Amino acid sequence: MVTLNCDCRKRPIDASASEFDQAMSSIFQILMNVSREFLHRSGSGPGSIDEGEYEFAEFICESMVSLGSYNLQSIAGDSTILPLYLEQVCVI
């Protein structure tokens, strides 16, 4: 089983903040892509995903919520990613 260790580093306040924001933005995008794929597949009909895939998707969704709880400021200024993130979190 894949695990995501979100030790929830706080955003640095020095010059490395932009690098941290870029890394967090990439992680948000990866999780959102996986979540979007799950939502698409699960909407295609009953039985379209098995129990293992469902558990994995549940883990991804929980990770998205956790990441947003601690690092939302990393994507708050991105007018493309933030609305998509909020939309997906509201759907899950």
C-alpha positions in Angstrom: 0.0 0.0 0.0 1.2 3.5 -0.8 1.4 5.9 2.1 1.7 9.7 2.0 3.5 11.0 5.0 2.2 14.5 5.3 4.3 15.8 8.2 2.7 19.1 7.4 5.7 21.4 7.3 4.9 25.0 7.8 5.5 27.4 5.0 8.9 29.1 5.5 8.9 32.9 5.8 12.2 33.5 4.2 13.3 33.5 0.5 12.6 29.7 0.2 8.9 30.3 0.5 8.4 30.5 -3.3 10.2 27.2 -3.7 8.0 25.6 -1.0 4.9 27.0 -2.7 6.0 25.6 -6.1 6.5 22.2 -4.5 3.2 22.3 -2.7 1.4 23.4 -5.8 2.9 20.4 -7.7 1.7 18.0 -4.9 -1.8 19.6 -5.0 -2.0 19.2 -8.8 -0.9 15.5 -8.6 -3.5 14.7 -5.9 -6.2 16.6 -7.8 -5.4 14.7 -11.0 -5.8 11.4 -9.2 -8.9 12.6 -7.5 -10.4 13.8 -10.8 -9.7 10.4 -12.4 -11.4 8.6 -9.5 -14.5 10.9 -9.7 -14.7 10.4 -13.4 -14.4 6.6 -13.2 -16.8 6.3 -10.2 -19.4 8.3 -12.0 -19.4 5.9 -15.0 -21.6 3.4 -13.3 -21.9 0.9 -10.4 -19.1 -1.6 -10.1 -16.7 0.6 -12.2 -14.1 0.6 -9.4 -13.2 -2.2 -7.0 -12.8 -2.1 -3.2 -9.0 -1.6 -3.4 -9.3 1.3 -5.8 -12.0 2.8 -3.6 -9.8 2.7 -0.5 -6.9 4.2 -2.4 -9.2 7.1 -3.7 -10.4 7.6 -0.2 -6.8 7.9 1.0 -6.1 10.5 -1.8 -9.1 12.5 -0.8 -8.1 12.5 2.9 -4.6 13.6 1.8 -6.0 16.5 -0.2 -8.0 17.7 2.8 -5.0 17.4 5.1 -2.7 19.1 2.7 -5.2 22.0 2.3 -5.6 22.3 6.0 -1.9 23.0 6.5 -0.7 24.5 3.1 -3.7 26.2 1.4 -1.7 29.4 1.4 0.7 27.8 -1.1 -2.0 27.8 -3.7 -4.2 30.7 -2.5 -2.8 33.1 -5.0 -3.2 30.8 -8.0 -6.5 31.6 -9.6 -6.4 28.4 -11.6 -5.6 25.7 -9.0 -7.5 27.1 -6.0 -11.0 27.0 -7.5 -10.4 23.5 -8.8 -9.1 22.3 -5.5 -12.1 23.8 -3.6 -14.5 22.3 -6.1 -13.0 18.8 -5.8 -12.9 19.0 -2.0 -16.6 19.9 -1.9 -17.5 17.0 -4.2 -15.6 14.5 -2.0 
